[in-house]
Each structure stands twice: as structure tokens, then as C-alpha cells.
Amino acid sequence: MKTAIVIDSSAYVPEALVKQYHLVVINQPILFGNHLYREGVDLTSTEFYERLTKDKTVPTASQVAMTEMQNVFTKLASEGYQAAICFGISSGLSGFISNLAAFAPSVKDLEVYTVDSKFAGAAEGNLALLAAELVARGYAVHDVLSKVEDLQKATHFLLIVYNMRALSKTGRIVSRSPLMGAILGTRTILTFNVAGRLELVTNAHRMNRAFKKAKLRLDADLQKQKTHVRISVLDADNEELSQQWSDELAQTYSQSVVETGKIGPFLGVHAGYKSMAIVWAPDWRDMIEDGQGQVKPKV
């Protein structure tokens, strides 16, 4: 079955991998006042954070119209695809994937499967890349979805919010108690719960203290891991700090893959300027097995 992998732009998969796996990227809409921008098309991360710091208008995350998705599916069907596996940012942050799941049964000429990543950024991207590699190797759709679920369950995501003002406006958080951090000027560490909603882990007075607390959780989990781990350091226009953290993690966890990435505009609407995130999970490239249960050679 010829299967397409569809992701939303908030996964921020590097362009080289988008091209390699022929991923279909749905550009998330963002509103500054009445002006609508499409993430990655007419609004880059640099432009977004520049506006965020200078513009008095508070940005909001909008919704991809299902008519747009129908056009995507019609085009895929015309290209010979029989199925599409669609990944979306956590339904705790956006209604996109929930709306798509409700819409999917009405799509003709294409079987549409939806995956609520329950995460964001690289955590969503890793799930989609695993699916894309499995599809490329000829795995059946339901086997792909099973593997994706395994990776999802083993994924950890910590969001270190520099200032809670953005989340206080979007309200995408389980409890309002972390908003006290905005008043006290502390950095707030959040994670996604099993339902994909952001909830408080702890607070720290400075970013370096937050990083140390994040590393303690990383240390505790890596002691239980039996596979290679992929660690992603994501930043909301905070590249210098991102490089410092990734360098230290690469030195500490020399057997792991450590990479940097972005908290782009759509996630940035919630996270705010200068925030950071750390994602870790088994390396998706090590999760492809042959019929004898052995890991297949990487390509």
C-alpha cells in the first residue's frame, strides 16, 4: 500500500529529511491581529520572535481548515497514494489533530490515519520519521502505528519556560498555579502528561538551575534505557544557550545522539521568547527490525 506521511509544520523536521522521506508538511496558521501567517512559509522563526519582542499585538495560534486538508488528500490520491498517516502537535495545544480525526472518515479514495503525538517539536518529528522509515521499508500501516506508539510511550519532553506570560494568555496548561512563577520571575519546567496537556514539574530561579534539574530527570531515565538515546535541545530564539546545553549533554552522554532544533512560531505562541526544551527517547533509527527481531541496517 502506497502510504504518505503527513506532518504539521510545528514538528520542525529538517528540510533535508522532509525531502528524503517525501513528507507532506501542513503549515500551521498564526494570527498577529487580523493578519494570518503560515508557519515556515511567510513567517520564519526569526521573524516571529522579532515581532514577539517588538509588536504590541499578541499572536494566537489558528486552525488549519479541513477544506485545505481535503485538497491535500485529493492530491495524494491522484498521485497513487492509498493511505496517509497524519501526525499533529498535541491535542492539548491545538485542536488540529482532533478535528482531522473527526474529518478523516469522510475522505474518499484514501485511508486516513491520525496520530495525536501528545508532544510537540522534535518529539512529534521523531514519531513521523520513524513512520516514514518503516513505510519506506514496506511495513504495513498497522505495524507502523504500533511501532510509533512504542516510541511515543518512551518519549520524554521538558519545556523550560523563560516567562509564563504567553501560556497565561493561551491557557494551554493543566493548572494555573505555575503562573505564580511569572510574578516571581522564576523559570517554569513543564511536561506533557499522558493526555498531552502541559503540567508543572518544578520551578527554578535561573535557566542554568532549570537545566541542572532537567539533567537529573534525564540521568534517572537513561539508567533504565537499553537502547541508544536521541536527545534534542530546542530553543525559542536562544541559540547560544542551546549550543551550551547540547555541548554539555554530548559530553555527558557520549553514547547518545545529541542534536539541536527549534521551538518555532506555532509552539512559540505558547512557550514564549527565550524558552527551551529537552526531548529524549530511544533513537528512532534503532527501532526498525527485520523478521528475526534484529535491527535492520541504517540507511
Backbone as CSV, one residue per row, in Angstrom:
resi,resn,N_x,N_y,N_z,CA_x,CA_y,CA_z,C_x,C_y,C_z
1,MET,0.844,-1.192,0.000,0.000,0.000,0.000,0.881,1.243,0.000
2,LYS,0.717,2.083,-0.977,1.500,3.317,-1.050,0.961,4.297,-0.010
3,THR,1.820,4.645,0.965,1.379,5.430,2.125,2.179,6.713,2.252
4,ALA,1.480,7.820,2.420,2.109,9.126,2.622,2.214,9.416,4.117
5,ILE,3.240,10.159,4.490,3.391,10.636,5.864,3.156,12.143,5.855
6,VAL,2.158,12.563,6.617,1.770,13.979,6.681,2.093,14.493,8.081
7,ILE,2.773,15.626,8.155,3.100,16.233,9.452,2.688,17.693,9.434
8,ASP,2.497,18.256,10.617,2.277,19.704,10.658,3.615,20.394,10.899
9,SER,3.680,21.644,10.512,4.962,22.361,10.496,5.566,22.528,11.879
10,SER,4.772,22.406,12.948,5.305,22.591,14.292,6.234,21.460,14.720
11,ALA,6.305,20.380,13.922,7.270,19.313,14.210,8.692,19.753,13.863
12,TYR,8.822,20.759,12.981,10.122,21.333,12.626,11.140,20.286,12.193
13,VAL,10.706,19.381,11.338,11.625,18.386,10.783,12.569,19.091,9.809
14,PRO,13.878,18.852,9.898,14.826,19.495,8.978,14.452,19.252,7.524
15,GLU,14.667,20.248,6.702,14.252,20.201,5.302,14.872,19.011,4.565
16,ALA,16.103,18.674,4.894,16.760,17.552,4.219,15.998,16.248,4.460
17,LEU,15.484,16.058,5.677,14.723,14.847,5.986,13.321,14.906,5.392
18,VAL,12.762,16.099,5.305,11.464,16.253,4.630,11.578,15.776,3.188
19,LYS,12.647,16.179,2.526,12.851,15.788,1.133,13.192,14.303,1.009
20,GLN,14.039,13.818,1.912,14.458,12.412,1.844,13.267,11.460,1.951
21,TYR,12.346,11.781,2.850,11.218,10.882,3.101,9.929,11.338,2.415
22,HIS,10.025,12.385,1.596,8.858,12.890,0.855,7.701,13.205,1.801
23,LEU,8.029,13.834,2.908,6.997,14.184,3.879,6.115,15.312,3.335
24,VAL,4.841,15.236,3.659,3.902,16.296,3.306,3.739,17.187,4.531
25,VAL,4.116,18.448,4.416,4.101,19.364,5.560,2.904,20.301,5.459
26,ILE,2.107,20.328,6.522,0.969,21.230,6.612,1.398,22.436,7.437
27,ASN,1.385,23.601,6.841,1.884,24.804,7.509,0.821,25.390,8.432
28,GLN,1.141,25.424,9.714,0.193,25.895,10.712,-0.022,27.404,10.596
29,PRO,-1.265,27.854,10.766,-1.557,29.293,10.687,-1.398,29.993,12.034
30,ILE,-0.885,31.213,11.971,-0.686,32.039,13.165,-1.241,33.425,12.870
31,LEU,-1.917,33.996,13.836,-2.518,35.316,13.672,-1.782,36.356,14.506
32,PHE,-1.406,37.449,13.856,-0.986,38.664,14.547,-2.085,39.681,14.263
33,GLY,-2.953,39.884,15.223,-4.116,40.724,14.960,-5.019,40.037,13.950
34,ASN,-5.326,40.725,12.865,-6.179,40.159,11.818,-5.376,39.578,10.666
35,HIS,-4.055,39.636,10.770,-3.202,39.169,9.676,-2.791,37.721,9.924
36,LEU,-3.091,36.869,8.968,-2.767,35.454,9.095,-1.466,35.126,8.370
37,TYR,-0.583,34.413,9.069,0.678,33.954,8.510,0.696,32.429,8.531
38,ARG,1.478,31.842,7.632,1.665,30.399,7.632,3.093,30.098,8.081
39,GLU,3.175,29.332,9.153,4.479,28.994,9.719,5.374,28.354,8.667
40,GLY,6.579,28.897,8.534,7.548,28.331,7.606,7.368,28.760,6.167
41,VAL,6.305,29.503,5.886,6.066,29.977,4.512,6.270,31.485,4.446
42,ASP,5.462,32.223,5.195,5.636,33.673,5.220,5.905,34.191,6.632
43,LEU,6.318,33.289,7.514,6.723,33.680,8.864,7.787,32.706,9.363
44,THR,9.038,33.158,9.392,10.131,32.333,9.901,10.221,32.472,11.417
45,SER,10.999,31.600,12.036,11.195,31.686,13.484,11.816,33.021,13.870
46,THR,12.805,33.460,13.120,13.470,34.731,13.415,12.485,35.885,13.343
47,GLU,11.676,35.914,12.300,10.685,36.984,12.145,9.649,36.944,13.257
48,PHE,9.243,35.741,13.622,8.228,35.610,14.666,8.730,36.173,15.987
49,TYR,9.915,35.762,16.418,10.405,36.204,17.725,10.772,37.685,17.719
50,GLU,11.168,38.195,16.575,11.418,39.636,16.472,10.112,40.399,16.680
51,ARG,9.053,39.934,16.049,7.748,40.578,16.227,7.245,40.391,17.649
52,LEU,7.505,39.227,18.231,7.035,38.929,19.570,7.614,39.896,20.593
53,THR,8.857,40.323,20.380,9.513,41.219,21.331,9.217,42.691,21.057
54,LYS,8.817,43.022,19.821,8.634,44.429,19.463,7.178,44.828,19.229
55,ASP,6.375,43.873,18.787,4.991,44.165,18.423,4.096,44.083,19.662
56,LYS,3.208,45.036,19.818,2.285,45.019,20.959,1.147,44.020,20.748
57,THR,0.964,43.575,19.507,-0.081,42.599,19.202,0.331,41.219,19.702
58,VAL,-0.539,40.567,20.446,-0.262,39.223,20.961,-0.665,38.197,19.907
59,PRO,0.263,37.340,19.472,-0.076,36.340,18.444,-0.958,35.234,19.001
60,THR,-1.738,34.640,18.142,-2.567,33.496,18.533,-2.392,32.392,17.499
61,ALA,-2.565,31.162,17.952,-2.486,30.007,17.055,-3.869,29.747,16.474
62,SER,-3.938,29.641,15.155,-5.207,29.394,14.492,-5.315,27.916,14.119
63,GLN,-6.327,27.559,13.322,-6.577,26.168,12.949,-6.497,25.975,11.438
64,VAL,-5.889,24.888,11.026,-5.872,24.522,9.607,-7.287,24.112,9.205
65,ALA,-7.790,24.678,8.118,-9.142,24.365,7.653,-9.172,22.958,7.066
66,MET,-10.243,22.242,7.309,-10.370,20.886,6.776,-10.535,20.900,5.252
67,THR,-10.967,22.017,4.686,-11.001,22.118,3.220,-9.579,22.065,2.653
68,GLU,-8.636,22.651,3.380,-7.231,22.572,2.971,-6.732,21.138,3.042
69,MET,-7.120,20.438,4.101,-6.703,19.045,4.243,-7.337,18.176,3.153
70,GLN,-8.571,18.459,2.793,-9.202,17.700,1.722,-8.441,17.862,0.416
71,ASN,-7.969,19.081,0.154,-7.165,19.322,-1.057,-5.873,18.516,-1.025
72,VAL,-5.265,18.421,0.156,-4.041,17.631,0.318,-4.325,16.164,0.012
73,PHE,-5.414,15.643,0.562,-5.742,14.231,0.379,-6.133,13.926,-1.067
74,THR,-6.836,14.854,-1.698,-7.213,14.665,-3.105,-5.973,14.572,-3.977
75,LYS,-4.996,15.432,-3.699,-3.748,15.433,-4.459,-2.979,14.125,-4.233
76,LEU,-2.921,13.656,-2.991,-2.220,12.407,-2.696,-2.870,11.233,-3.422
77,ALA,-4.186,11.199,-3.409,-4.895,10.112,-4.105,-4.610,10.139,-5.597
78,SER,-4.532,11.350,-6.168,-4.253,11.474,-7.601,-2.839,11.031,-7.940
79,GLU,-1.944,11.044,-6.948,-0.552,10.618,-7.139,-0.369,9.137,-6.863
80,GLY,-1.462,8.442,-6.601,-1.388,6.992,-6.408,-1.285,6.525,-4.984
81,TYR,-1.348,7.443,-4.031,-1.304,7.029,-2.628,-2.640,6.411,-2.241
82,GLN,-2.564,5.387,-1.421,-3.774,4.709,-0.949,-4.065,5.000,0.515
83,ALA,-3.065,5.504,1.227,-3.238,5.805,2.641,-2.358,6.990,3.030
84,ALA,-2.727,7.632,4.126,-1.926,8.723,4.686,-1.943,8.605,6.198
85,ILE,-0.757,8.652,6.799,-0.640,8.691,8.255,-0.308,10.125,8.625
86,CYS,-1.188,10.752,9.398,-1.061,12.177,9.697,-0.689,12.396,11.165
87,PHE,0.384,13.135,11.377,0.865,13.443,12.721,0.568,14.901,13.045
88,GLY,0.145,15.147,14.288,-0.142,16.518,14.692,0.414,16.844,16.055
89,ILE,0.653,18.126,16.280,1.050,18.605,17.596,-0.008,18.188,18.606
90,SER,0.369,18.022,19.854,-0.530,17.520,20.876,-1.887,18.218,20.849
91,SER,-2.937,17.425,20.986,-4.288,17.988,21.047,-4.482,18.831,22.294
92,GLY,-3.543,18.739,23.248,-3.582,19.612,24.412,-3.175,21.032,24.097
93,LEU,-2.545,21.233,22.923,-2.135,22.569,22.500,-2.927,23.091,21.301
94,SER,-3.475,22.171,20.514,-4.180,22.567,19.297,-5.286,21.569,18.989
95,GLY,-6.361,22.063,18.401,-7.456,21.191,18.004,-7.266,20.565,16.638
96,PHE,-6.117,20.820,15.988,-5.899,20.368,14.612,-6.080,18.868,14.445
97,ILE,-5.373,18.078,15.248,-5.392,16.624,15.028,-6.737,16.030,15.433
98,SER,-7.396,16.614,16.438,-8.731,16.139,16.828,-9.742,16.423,15.720
99,ASN,-9.659,17.615,15.130,-10.547,17.960,14.015,-10.302,17.031,12.831
100,LEU,-9.021,16.730,12.593,-8.683,15.868,11.463,-9.184,14.450,11.688
101,ALA,-9.093,13.964,12.922,-9.590,12.629,13.224,-11.091,12.528,12.986
102,ALA,-11.820,13.594,13.314,-13.264,13.611,13.077,-13.588,13.710,11.594
103,PHE,-12.712,14.378,10.850,-12.931,14.593,9.422,-12.532,13.380,8.579
104,ALA,-11.557,12.611,9.053,-10.950,11.527,8.270,-11.943,10.545,7.655
105,PRO,-12.999,10.109,8.372,-13.914,9.126,7.765,-14.632,9.617,6.512
106,SER,-14.687,10.924,6.327,-15.384,11.466,5.156,-14.501,11.528,3.918
107,VAL,-13.209,11.267,4.074,-12.274,11.347,2.948,-12.462,10.148,2.027
108,LYS,-12.600,10.399,0.751,-12.778,9.331,-0.231,-11.462,9.038,-0.948
109,ASP,-11.321,7.822,-1.416,-10.176,7.389,-2.237,-8.854,7.354,-1.489
110,LEU,-8.894,7.504,-0.156,-7.655,7.494,0.627,-7.994,7.106,2.062
111,GLU,-7.253,6.156,2.609,-7.421,5.801,4.023,-6.570,6.761,4.853
112,VAL,-7.209,7.466,5.762,-6.516,8.478,6.562,-6.422,8.007,8.012
113,TYR,-5.190,7.939,8.518,-4.928,7.568,9.906,-4.339,8.788,10.614
114,THR,-4.834,9.074,11.803,-4.336,10.242,12.532,-3.602,9.809,13.791
115,VAL,-2.533,10.523,14.106,-1.744,10.249,15.312,-1.616,11.541,16.109
116,ASP,-2.237,11.560,17.269,-2.030,12.661,18.214,-0.685,12.409,18.885
117,SER,0.311,13.204,18.539,1.659,12.962,19.065,1.708,13.091,20.583
118,LYS,0.801,13.918,21.150,0.780,14.244,22.576,2.060,14.953,23.002
119,PHE,2.794,15.439,22.004,4.011,16.193,22.241,4.060,17.349,21.248
120,ALA,5.247,17.868,21.044,5.450,18.966,20.097,6.892,18.935,19.614
121,GLY,7.174,19.732,18.596,8.537,19.878,18.123,9.175,18.565,17.720
122,ALA,10.436,18.375,18.115,11.196,17.185,17.722,10.566,15.892,18.204
123,ALA,9.815,15.934,19.306,9.165,14.715,19.794,8.141,14.220,18.781
124,GLU,7.378,15.135,18.199,6.456,14.775,17.124,7.226,14.363,15.877
125,GLY,8.270,15.116,15.557,9.066,14.826,14.369,9.680,13.440,14.393
126,ASN,10.168,13.003,15.566,10.756,11.666,15.680,9.748,10.576,15.361
127,LEU,8.516,10.761,15.830,7.461,9.780,15.548,7.208,9.687,14.047
128,ALA,7.138,10.840,13.401,6.874,10.863,11.959,8.023,10.272,11.158
129,LEU,9.256,10.526,11.596,10.411,9.995,10.879,10.507,8.481,11.033
130,LEU,10.181,7.976,12.211,10.132,6.520,12.390,9.101,5.924,11.435
131,ALA,7.923,6.531,11.380,6.875,6.038,10.480,7.331,6.080,9.033
132,ALA,7.998,7.152,8.645,8.446,7.302,7.263,9.471,6.236,6.888
133,GLU,10.386,5.933,7.801,11.388,4.909,7.533,10.736,3.531,7.433
134,LEU,9.777,3.262,8.311,9.079,1.979,8.280,8.272,1.831,6.991
135,VAL,7.605,2.883,6.583,6.845,2.857,5.331,7.784,2.606,4.158
136,ALA,8.941,3.272,4.186,9.913,3.086,3.106,10.415,1.650,3.030
137,ARG,10.415,0.956,4.153,10.876,-0.439,4.197,9.741,-1.431,3.956
138,GLY,8.547,-0.927,3.690,7.449,-1.802,3.318,6.600,-2.320,4.455
139,TYR,6.701,-1.737,5.639,5.876,-2.172,6.760,4.409,-1.841,6.499
140,ALA,3.506,-2.687,6.988,2.071,-2.435,6.891,1.692,-1.286,7.828
141,VAL,0.622,-0.586,7.485,0.229,0.604,8.236,0.050,0.312,9.721
142,HIS,-0.647,-0.754,10.052,-0.916,-1.032,11.465,0.357,-1.411,12.222
143,ASP,1.325,-2.020,11.544,2.615,-2.288,12.177,3.371,-0.985,12.413
144,VAL,3.254,-0.074,11.463,3.875,1.252,11.616,3.285,1.954,12.840
145,LEU,1.972,1.955,12.942,1.306,2.643,14.050,1.674,2.018,15.393
146,SER,1.867,0.709,15.419,2.260,0.030,16.648,3.662,0.461,17.087
147,LYS,4.579,0.529,16.144,5.946,0.968,16.437,5.967,2.423,16.902
148,VAL,5.160,3.248,16.245,5.068,4.658,16.617,4.567,4.794,18.054
149,GLU,3.600,3.986,18.417,3.080,4.024,19.788,4.158,3.637,20.795
150,ASP,4.988,2.655,20.448,6.087,2.260,21.335,7.041,3.427,21.576
151,LEU,7.380,4.135,20.510,8.293,5.273,20.639,7.633,6.402,21.429
152,GLN,6.364,6.623,21.162,5.631,7.673,21.876,5.664,7.434,23.386
153,LYS,5.442,6.193,23.798,5.422,5.861,25.223,6.791,6.041,25.870
154,ALA,7.851,5.947,25.088,9.213,6.037,25.629,9.803,7.441,25.495
155,THR,8.999,8.396,25.023,9.480,9.759,24.782,9.247,10.645,26.001
156,HIS,10.227,11.498,26.277,10.139,12.454,27.383,10.344,13.865,26.841
157,PHE,9.610,14.814,27.381,9.661,16.195,26.888,9.606,17.138,28.086
158,LEU,10.624,17.965,28.226,10.627,19.003,29.248,10.683,20.365,28.562
159,LEU,9.754,21.214,28.897,9.705,22.582,28.374,10.083,23.532,29.499
160,ILE,11.163,24.275,29.300,11.615,25.243,30.299,11.177,26.616,29.825
161,VAL,10.144,27.133,30.456,9.538,28.393,30.025,10.260,29.555,30.689
162,TYR,10.754,30.469,29.851,11.506,31.623,30.360,10.586,32.590,31.087
163,ASN,9.394,32.770,30.550,8.412,33.659,31.152,7.023,33.095,30.869
164,MET,6.176,33.026,31.871,4.878,32.368,31.743,3.790,33.250,31.130
165,ARG,4.140,34.455,30.688,3.104,35.357,30.165,2.370,34.759,28.972
166,ALA,3.123,34.115,28.062,2.489,33.569,26.856,1.478,32.485,27.217
167,LEU,1.870,31.539,28.075,0.956,30.472,28.468,-0.207,30.987,29.297
168,SER,0.008,32.077,30.009,-1.091,32.648,30.781,-2.169,33.190,29.847
169,LYS,-1.765,33.577,28.637,-2.728,34.096,27.664,-3.398,32.972,26.881
170,THR,-2.640,31.931,26.514,-3.237,30.851,25.724,-4.009,29.877,26.595
171,GLY,-3.638,29.781,27.877,-4.361,28.917,28.807,-4.160,27.434,28.579
172,ARG,-3.133,27.032,27.799,-2.935,25.616,27.473,-2.094,24.919,28.536
173,ILE,-2.598,24.910,29.752,-1.867,24.305,30.850,-2.876,23.751,31.845
174,VAL,-2.543,22.613,32.469,-3.492,21.928,33.342,-3.878,22.790,34.533
175,SER,-2.898,23.369,35.211,-3.148,24.157,36.421,-2.660,25.576,36.219
176,ARG,-3.329,26.514,36.813,-2.905,27.914,36.712,-1.838,28.254,37.755
177,SER,-1.526,27.325,38.664,-0.573,27.624,39.728,0.811,28.023,39.229
178,PRO,1.325,27.468,38.093,2.647,27.898,37.632,2.699,29.370,37.251
179,LEU,1.536,30.010,37.105,1.540,31.418,36.732,2.174,32.265,37.826
180,MET,2.225,31.748,39.041,2.909,32.455,40.111,4.381,32.651,39.765
181,GLY,4.919,31.719,38.959,6.311,31.847,38.528,6.548,33.099,37.716
182,ALA,5.542,33.501,36.953,5.678,34.719,36.155,5.808,35.932,37.058
183,ILE,5.084,35.888,38.182,5.135,37.002,39.118,6.477,37.021,39.840
184,LEU,6.958,35.837,40.213,8.204,35.737,40.962,9.439,35.806,40.073
185,GLY,9.243,35.723,38.756,10.376,35.800,37.833,11.162,34.514,37.730
186,THR,10.578,33.380,38.119,11.287,32.113,38.033,11.075,31.472,36.671
187,ARG,11.902,30.473,36.360,11.745,29.692,35.138,10.908,28.454,35.490
188,THR,9.941,28.177,34.673,8.994,27.108,34.964,9.262,25.902,34.072
189,ILE,9.386,24.727,34.673,9.626,23.496,33.927,8.310,22.734,33.827
190,LEU,7.911,22.455,32.585,6.650,21.782,32.314,6.902,20.503,31.531
191,THR,5.937,19.604,31.561,5.995,18.416,30.728,4.597,18.126,30.197
192,PHE,4.518,17.257,29.193,3.225,16.813,28.693,2.778,15.599,29.505
193,ASN,1.551,15.633,30.009,1.035,14.468,30.720,0.505,13.444,29.715
194,VAL,-0.066,12.353,30.201,-0.497,11.274,29.307,-1.617,11.720,28.368
195,ALA,-2.315,12.772,28.755,-3.387,13.296,27.905,-2.876,14.346,26.919
196,GLY,-1.568,14.651,26.981,-0.999,15.634,26.069,-1.166,17.072,26.524
197,ARG,-1.517,17.275,27.801,-1.639,18.620,28.356,-0.366,18.984,29.114
198,LEU,-0.003,20.257,29.079,1.162,20.723,29.806,0.844,20.826,31.290
199,GLU,1.767,20.315,32.103,1.591,20.418,33.543,2.934,20.719,34.199
200,LEU,2.855,21.260,35.398,4.039,21.701,36.121,4.887,20.524,36.596
201,VAL,6.213,20.656,36.425,7.171,19.731,37.024,7.800,20.397,38.243
202,THR,8.409,21.556,38.024,9.030,22.303,39.115,9.398,23.697,38.595
203,ASN,9.960,24.513,39.469,10.440,25.842,39.100,11.927,25.953,39.417
204,ALA,12.558,26.927,38.801,13.965,27.225,39.085,14.167,28.726,38.923
205,HIS,15.102,29.279,39.697,15.284,30.729,39.661,16.009,31.208,38.408
206,ARG,16.848,30.345,37.831,17.577,30.739,36.619,17.592,29.580,35.636
207,MET,17.933,29.886,34.395,17.941,28.855,33.356,18.982,27.781,33.638
208,ASN,20.133,28.157,34.180,21.162,27.142,34.466,20.705,26.183,35.564
209,ARG,19.916,26.694,36.524,19.365,25.817,37.558,18.294,24.900,36.965
210,ALA,17.516,25.439,36.037,16.495,24.629,35.371,17.152,23.501,34.577
211,PHE,18.274,23.807,33.931,18.992,22.799,33.158,19.505,21.680,34.062
212,LYS,20.010,22.042,35.219,20.509,21.036,36.163,19.376,20.129,36.632
213,LYS,18.213,20.698,36.866,17.060,19.899,37.290,16.593,18.982,36.160
214,ALA,16.647,19.508,34.943,16.270,18.685,33.789,17.246,17.515,33.627
215,LYS,18.527,17.770,33.837,19.532,16.713,33.710,19.339,15.607,34.743
216,LEU,18.869,15.961,35.924,18.613,14.946,36.942,17.550,13.962,36.464
217,ARG,16.516,14.476,35.812,15.470,13.605,35.285,16.004,12.783,34.114
218,LEU,16.833,13.401,33.311,17.442,12.697,32.188,18.348,11.579,32.677
219,ASP,19.150,11.876,33.693,20.043,10.865,34.271,19.257,9.667,34.774
220,ALA,18.188,9.942,35.512,17.392,8.863,36.102,16.785,7.973,35.029
221,ASP,16.347,8.582,33.927,15.718,7.781,32.875,16.745,7.009,32.057
222,LEU,17.891,7.629,31.781,18.882,6.969,30.932,19.479,5.735,31.605
223,GLN,19.428,5.685,32.921,19.916,4.494,33.617,19.058,3.272,33.302
224,LYS,17.804,3.515,32.873,16.877,2.420,32.569,16.865,2.070,31.080
225,GLN,17.461,2.920,30.259,17.409,2.711,28.820,18.395,1.627,28.397
226,LYS,17.935,0.738,27.515,18.789,-0.320,26.994,19.143,-0.089,25.525
227,THR,18.640,0.990,24.958,18.917,1.318,23.561,19.613,2.673,23.488
228,HIS,20.156,2.990,22.311,20.729,4.307,22.111,19.643,5.361,22.254
229,VAL,20.021,6.502,22.772,19.056,7.572,23.032,19.344,8.755,22.124
230,ARG,18.289,9.366,21.636,18.387,10.600,20.859,17.901,11.752,21.737
231,ILE,18.748,12.736,21.917,18.427,13.896,22.760,18.366,15.134,21.866
232,SER,17.269,15.874,21.965,17.097,17.092,21.172,16.985,18.286,22.103
233,VAL,17.787,19.305,21.842,17.719,20.563,22.590,17.083,21.601,21.673
234,LEU,15.957,22.134,22.090,15.189,23.062,21.263,15.189,24.451,21.899
235,ASP,15.245,25.482,21.068,15.272,26.832,21.623,14.324,27.771,20.887
236,ALA,13.789,28.711,21.659,12.934,29.765,21.124,13.786,31.021,20.986
237,ASP,14.577,31.058,19.904,15.496,32.168,19.637,16.503,32.341,20.773
238,ASN,17.097,31.241,21.182,18.068,31.234,22.267,19.229,30.320,21.872
239,GLU,19.811,30.571,20.705,20.773,29.658,20.093,22.034,29.467,20.922
240,GLU,22.520,30.535,21.537,23.754,30.419,22.323,23.566,29.448,23.485
241,LEU,22.452,29.579,24.200,22.178,28.678,25.312,21.936,27.260,24.809
242,SER,21.274,27.134,23.672,21.035,25.821,23.078,22.345,25.107,22.784
243,GLN,23.315,25.836,22.252,24.610,25.235,21.944,25.345,24.831,23.212
244,GLN,25.263,25.661,24.250,25.903,25.328,25.522,25.322,24.043,26.104
245,TRP,24.002,23.960,26.108,23.347,22.780,26.678,23.645,21.527,25.863
246,SER,23.582,21.649,24.552,23.821,20.473,23.709,25.267,20.006,23.814
247,ASP,26.206,20.937,23.917,27.616,20.571,24.079,27.820,19.802,25.383
248,GLU,27.200,20.280,26.451,27.352,19.609,27.747,26.692,18.231,27.731
249,LEU,25.529,18.135,27.112,24.838,16.843,27.033,25.623,15.848,26.176
250,ALA,26.216,16.345,25.086,27.011,15.470,24.224,28.235,14.934,24.955
251,GLN,28.803,15.756,25.812,29.970,15.320,26.584,29.560,14.334,27.674
252,THR,28.431,14.603,28.308,27.963,13.741,29.401,27.459,12.401,28.884
253,TYR,26.700,12.442,27.785,26.086,11.237,27.234,26.708,10.938,25.870
254,SER,27.951,10.527,25.899,28.719,10.357,24.668,28.181,9.243,23.779
255,GLN,27.381,8.327,24.340,26.827,7.237,23.542,25.490,7.607,22.902
256,SER,25.024,8.805,23.170,23.735,9.247,22.651,23.919,10.174,21.455
257,VAL,22.869,10.284,20.651,22.827,11.275,19.578,22.255,12.552,20.177
258,VAL,23.016,13.636,20.115,22.555,14.919,20.647,22.436,15.892,19.486
259,GLU,21.269,16.500,19.349,21.011,17.417,18.240,20.300,18.659,18.756
260,THR,20.353,19.713,17.965,19.640,20.942,18.303,18.473,21.129,17.334
261,GLY,17.507,21.900,17.764,16.348,22.171,16.927,15.656,23.433,17.401
262,LYS,14.491,23.702,16.839,13.804,24.962,17.089,12.457,24.777,17.794
263,ILE,12.142,25.751,18.630,10.768,25.996,19.041,10.282,27.079,18.096
264,GLY,9.604,26.677,17.055,9.194,27.605,16.011,7.976,28.424,16.399
265,PRO,7.440,29.189,15.452,6.348,30.119,15.756,5.117,29.499,16.401
266,PHE,4.624,28.369,15.876,3.374,27.829,16.396,3.506,27.408,17.855
267,LEU,4.567,26.661,18.176,4.813,26.293,19.566,5.231,27.514,20.374
268,GLY,5.913,28.453,19.708,6.366,29.671,20.372,5.232,30.554,20.856
269,VAL,4.067,30.466,20.218,2.889,31.194,20.690,2.599,30.827,22.143
270,HIS,2.806,29.553,22.490,2.546,29.067,23.844,3.766,29.198,24.746
271,ALA,4.940,28.849,24.213,6.150,28.799,25.044,6.726,30.170,25.328
272,GLY,6.651,31.080,24.343,7.200,32.408,24.530,8.688,32.492,24.228
273,TYR,9.159,33.715,24.167,10.532,34.053,23.808,11.535,33.502,24.820
274,LYS,12.661,32.998,24.305,13.809,32.526,25.091,13.561,31.216,25.842
275,SER,12.438,30.571,25.627,12.190,29.291,26.284,13.057,28.203,25.656
276,MET,13.186,27.085,26.347,13.992,25.961,25.891,13.201,24.675,26.095
277,ALA,13.604,23.623,25.400,13.005,22.305,25.612,14.077,21.242,25.433
278,ILE,13.916,20.151,26.168,14.791,18.984,26.010,13.907,17.773,25.769
279,VAL,14.165,17.078,24.679,13.416,15.874,24.314,14.383,14.702,24.309
280,TRP,13.985,13.602,24.907,14.819,12.399,24.793,13.937,11.164,24.668
281,ALA,14.451,10.212,23.901,13.726,8.980,23.605,14.704,8.011,22.955
282,PRO,14.344,6.724,22.859,15.170,5.807,22.068,15.341,6.368,20.659
283,ASP,16.523,6.201,20.104,16.770,6.700,18.753,15.841,5.978,17.768
284,TRP,15.024,6.749,17.061,14.047,6.138,16.149,14.717,5.289,15.081
285,ARG,15.951,5.600,14.736,16.659,4.818,13.711,16.990,3.403,14.200
286,ASP,16.982,3.210,15.516,17.296,1.890,16.074,16.053,1.037,16.320
287,MET,14.904,1.536,15.890,13.655,0.831,16.195,13.084,0.073,15.001
288,ILE,13.892,-0.110,13.957,13.438,-0.856,12.785,14.069,-2.236,12.821
289,GLU,13.241,-3.271,12.867,13.731,-4.643,12.968,13.389,-5.433,11.714
290,ASP,14.156,-6.481,11.473,13.823,-7.397,10.384,12.902,-8.497,10.906
291,GLY,12.627,-9.463,10.112,11.703,-10.524,10.509,12.203,-11.391,11.650
292,GLN,13.491,-11.348,11.943,14.042,-12.154,13.022,14.220,-11.339,14.309
293,GLY,13.670,-10.147,14.326,13.754,-9.314,15.517,15.088,-8.582,15.647
294,GLN,15.885,-8.604,14.579,17.159,-7.891,14.602,16.985,-6.503,13.991
295,VAL,17.753,-5.554,14.525,17.689,-4.198,13.973,18.224,-4.201,12.546
296,LYS,17.469,-3.614,11.656,17.911,-3.566,10.260,19.037,-2.545,10.098
297,PRO,19.916,-2.737,9.131,20.977,-1.765,8.906,20.401,-0.388,8.611
298,LYS,21.042,0.629,9.137,20.592,2.000,8.891,20.922,2.375,7.456
299,VAL,20.044,3.223,6.895,20.292,3.703,5.529,20.374,5.199,5.519
